[in-house]
């Protein structure tokens, strides 16, 4: 038991150190991109203790769950952090829905990428303009596409800014323990079997034994399960082609 406790304490300390160092180096040109996942709730709490005036933004894709908005309000109240909401371009969403319908993203991988690009990737690019670094809640155990993550990376997809991943080595149990110990709010969807939460039409609860991200775009293979915020679409196509060639 002591070993497990020490492991958890070390991971918390490491995350706080990574965050503090990054904020001290890059503030005010550093921001947290929050989707109000368990990871982001943890990071917002840590950031509020380090730099209460740090910039935090969230992307409202127009298809979020009601529980996400409820969580956002609660976390804002608890941490005292200001949340800057960023939205997709109206004309792009309108054109997509009028020409291809409300659920075009389920027709093909390219169609899903198109929707994610309009609702997530383009707003993220705008939100990161002028920033020298951004903080994410990415963890190695989340997906096969995230196993090569580092605590500090250069994000070439966003102009070569620095990308900070403080929770790199955290496990699901670490997140739950931290939130419980600090009495932090979280999305009610987690109590209904959701293990990874995105847009409402693209997220479902997972079954016992399924991978935590199995509920995201469940009609796609695991190698394809990114929205473009953290993995280039060109690389995803390479992975997809390789999977098809090998019969997977």
NORJO-V964467 format. One record per pair of residues at least 4 apart in sequence whose C-alpha atoms are under 8 Angstrom apart, sorted by the first residue. I is the first residue (numbers start at 0). J is the second residue. If there is no record, write none. Layout:
i & j
I & J
I & J
//
This chain:
i & j
0 & 4
1 & 5
2 & 6
3 & 7
4 & 8
5 & 9
6 & 10
7 & 11
7 & 173
8 & 12
9 & 13
10 & 14
10 & 166
10 & 168
10 & 169
11 & 15
12 & 16
13 & 17
13 & 165
14 & 18
14 & 165
14 & 166
15 & 19
15 & 45
15 & 165
16 & 20
17 & 21
17 & 150
17 & 163
17 & 165
18 & 22
18 & 46
18 & 163
18 & 165
19 & 23
19 & 49
20 & 24
21 & 25
21 & 26
21 & 163
22 & 26
22 & 27
22 & 29
22 & 50
25 & 29
25 & 131
25 & 132
26 & 53
27 & 53
27 & 54
28 & 129
28 & 130
28 & 131
28 & 132
29 & 53
29 & 54
29 & 130
29 & 131
29 & 132
29 & 133
29 & 134
30 & 53
30 & 54
30 & 55
30 & 56
30 & 127
30 & 130
30 & 132
30 & 133
30 & 134
31 & 54
31 & 55
31 & 56
31 & 133
31 & 134
31 & 135
32 & 55
32 & 56
32 & 57
32 & 58
32 & 133
32 & 134
32 & 135
33 & 39
33 & 55
33 & 56
33 & 57
33 & 58
33 & 135
34 & 39
34 & 57
34 & 58
34 & 67
34 & 197
35 & 39
35 & 40
35 & 67
35 & 70
35 & 71
35 & 185
35 & 186
36 & 40
36 & 185
36 & 186
36 & 195
36 & 196
37 & 41
37 & 174
37 & 175
37 & 178
37 & 185
37 & 186
38 & 42
38 & 136
38 & 137
38 & 166
38 & 174
39 & 43
39 & 135
39 & 136
40 & 44
40 & 74
40 & 178
40 & 183
40 & 184
40 & 185
41 & 45
41 & 174
41 & 177
41 & 178
42 & 46
42 & 136
43 & 47
43 & 74
43 & 78
43 & 80
44 & 48
44 & 78
45 & 49
46 & 50
46 & 51
46 & 53
47 & 51
47 & 52
47 & 53
47 & 78
47 & 79
47 & 80
51 & 79
51 & 80
52 & 80
52 & 81
53 & 80
54 & 81
54 & 82
54 & 83
55 & 80
55 & 81
55 & 82
55 & 83
56 & 82
56 & 83
56 & 84
56 & 85
56 & 126
57 & 82
57 & 83
57 & 84
57 & 85
58 & 84
58 & 85
58 & 86
58 & 87
58 & 119
58 & 122
58 & 123
59 & 63
59 & 84
59 & 85
59 & 86
59 & 87
59 & 118
60 & 86
60 & 87
60 & 118
60 & 119
60 & 198
61 & 86
61 & 118
62 & 198
62 & 199
62 & 200
63 & 67
63 & 68
63 & 197
63 & 198
63 & 199
64 & 68
64 & 198
64 & 199
65 & 69
66 & 70
66 & 186
66 & 187
66 & 188
67 & 71
67 & 186
68 & 72
69 & 73
69 & 186
70 & 74
70 & 184
70 & 185
70 & 186
70 & 187
71 & 75
72 & 76
73 & 77
73 & 184
74 & 78
74 & 79
74 & 183
74 & 184
74 & 185
75 & 79
75 & 80
75 & 81
75 & 82
76 & 80
77 & 183
85 & 122
85 & 123
85 & 126
86 & 118
86 & 122
87 & 91
87 & 92
87 & 117
87 & 118
87 & 119
87 & 121
87 & 122
88 & 92
88 & 117
88 & 118
88 & 122
89 & 93
90 & 94
91 & 95
91 & 117
92 & 96
92 & 117
92 & 118
93 & 97
94 & 98
95 & 99
95 & 100
95 & 114
96 & 100
96 & 101
99 & 103
102 & 106
103 & 107
103 & 110
103 & 111
103 & 114
104 & 108
104 & 109
104 & 110
104 & 111
104 & 112
104 & 113
104 & 114
105 & 110
105 & 111
105 & 218
106 & 110
106 & 111
107 & 111
108 & 112
108 & 219
109 & 113
110 & 114
111 & 115
112 & 116
112 & 226
112 & 227
112 & 232
113 & 117
114 & 118
115 & 119
115 & 120
115 & 226
115 & 227
116 & 120
116 & 121
116 & 226
116 & 227
117 & 121
117 & 122
118 & 122
119 & 123
119 & 226
119 & 228
120 & 124
120 & 226
120 & 227
120 & 228
121 & 125
122 & 126
123 & 127
123 & 228
124 & 128
124 & 157
127 & 133
127 & 157
130 & 160
131 & 160
131 & 161
132 & 160
132 & 161
132 & 162
132 & 163
133 & 160
133 & 161
133 & 162
133 & 163
134 & 162
134 & 163
134 & 164
134 & 165
135 & 162
135 & 163
135 & 164
135 & 165
136 & 164
136 & 165
136 & 166
136 & 167
137 & 141
137 & 145
137 & 164
137 & 166
137 & 167
138 & 145
138 & 148
138 & 164
138 & 166
138 & 167
138 & 168
138 & 169
138 & 170
139 & 145
139 & 146
139 & 147
139 & 148
139 & 167
139 & 168
139 & 169
140 & 145
140 & 146
140 & 168
140 & 170
141 & 145
141 & 211
141 & 212
142 & 146
142 & 212
142 & 221
142 & 224
143 & 221
143 & 222
144 & 222
144 & 224
144 & 225
144 & 230
148 & 152
148 & 164
148 & 167
149 & 164
149 & 167
150 & 163
150 & 164
150 & 165
150 & 166
150 & 167
151 & 161
151 & 162
151 & 163
151 & 164
152 & 161
152 & 162
152 & 163
153 & 159
153 & 160
153 & 161
153 & 162
154 & 158
154 & 159
154 & 160
154 & 161
154 & 162
155 & 159
155 & 160
156 & 231
169 & 173
169 & 174
170 & 174
171 & 175
172 & 176
173 & 177
174 & 178
175 & 179
176 & 180
177 & 181
178 & 182
178 & 183
178 & 184
179 & 183
185 & 189
187 & 191
188 & 192
188 & 193
189 & 193
189 & 194
191 & 204
192 & 204
192 & 205
192 & 206
193 & 203
193 & 204
193 & 205
193 & 214
194 & 204
194 & 205
194 & 211
194 & 212
194 & 214
195 & 202
195 & 211
195 & 212
195 & 214
195 & 215
196 & 202
196 & 203
196 & 215
197 & 201
197 & 202
197 & 215
198 & 202
199 & 203
201 & 214
201 & 215
201 & 216
201 & 217
202 & 214
202 & 215
202 & 216
202 & 217
203 & 214
203 & 215
203 & 217
204 & 214
205 & 209
205 & 210
205 & 211
205 & 213
205 & 214
209 & 213
213 & 217
213 & 221
215 & 224
216 & 224
219 & 223
219 & 224
220 & 224
222 & 235
222 & 238
222 & 239
223 & 235
223 & 238
223 & 239
225 & 229
225 & 230
226 & 230
227 & 231
227 & 232
230 & 234
230 & 235
231 & 235
232 & 236
233 & 237
234 & 238
235 & 239
236 & 240
237 & 241
238 & 242
239 & 243
240 & 244
241 & 245
242 & 246
242 & 247
243 & 247
//
